[in-house]
Amino acid sequence: MTRASDSDRDTRPMDPVDLAAAYLQQNKAEPPQVGVVLGSGLGAWAAQLEQAEPLPYTSIPHMPTPSVAGHSGRLWRGRRGPVRVACLEGRVHAYEGHPVERVVFGARLLATLGCRAVLLTNAAGGIRSDLTPGSLMLITDHLNLTGKNPLVGWSSRGGHPPFIDLTRAYDAELAEAARAASRNLGQELAEGVYAGLLGPSYETPAEIRMLRTLGADAVGMSTVLETIALREKGVRVGAVSCITNVAAGLAAGALSHDEVQETAAQARSRFSALLDAWVVRAAALG
Ligand code: HPA
């Protein structure tokens, strides 16, 4: 019989994401199928889940809590029709000063809880001329311009090799499901490339011209790090931006977080209808 020697034994502390998941799994509820992350001003969808009780992030061990207006910080586990959903109402951002592993904590938690697909949502500034406030844009690819990557230090705990393929970071079948859901609803769904920047200041007009040259259609301060962390876990990723403003310098006037939240609120019913239908189609992909 072989016995692990002291030197073989894994003495590293448990991953805080696993501890948070173990806490949430105490009631042995069936695992969620689809995860949803709700961005700035888009949190209202969570309260429409059926059989759901919100759990403040503060009650979940190790879970980081958002400090920004429009990000409540509650986990909802419930149903949308037949589909078991885990939904993060609010996220934390790198610009709040969190290290990158805290930024992706929620996304990794959804994966650890069992979600096979995660739908990420955000508010974004429109760079392409047709992306006016209120438009919904399916993210087909991204530019990670945060200067960070959640896979740095990957070997710290049983991770896969960090050289993961991001050729199709955003799942083609989930994208098709979003298109079909929008068509069915008679709603427009634009598509484009999302540039994720660190923030928290908005961009200068010169930076927006640079981003356009680089191939960005919309710009925001989230999502890209979560996408990378989820792909490392093999989770399908779908993402949609609610365009809340025209990007800096492309229209008269200054940008403000209030405007971002107000426009997101105005798009609420179309956004919710899309998510409702998308969640159901996402679960069907298995
Ligand atoms: N820039 C960056 N992030 C954003 C914007 C923007 O114009 N709008 C909403 N989030």
Boltz pocket constraint, residues with backbone or C-beta under 6 A from the ligand:
constraints:
  - pocket:
      binder: B
      contacts: [[A, 123], [A, 124], [A, 125], [A, 126], [A, 201], [A, 202], [A, 203], [A, 219], [A, 220], [A, 221], [A, 244], [A, 245], [A, 246], [A, 247], [A, 248], [A, 255], [A, 260]]
      max_distance: 6.0
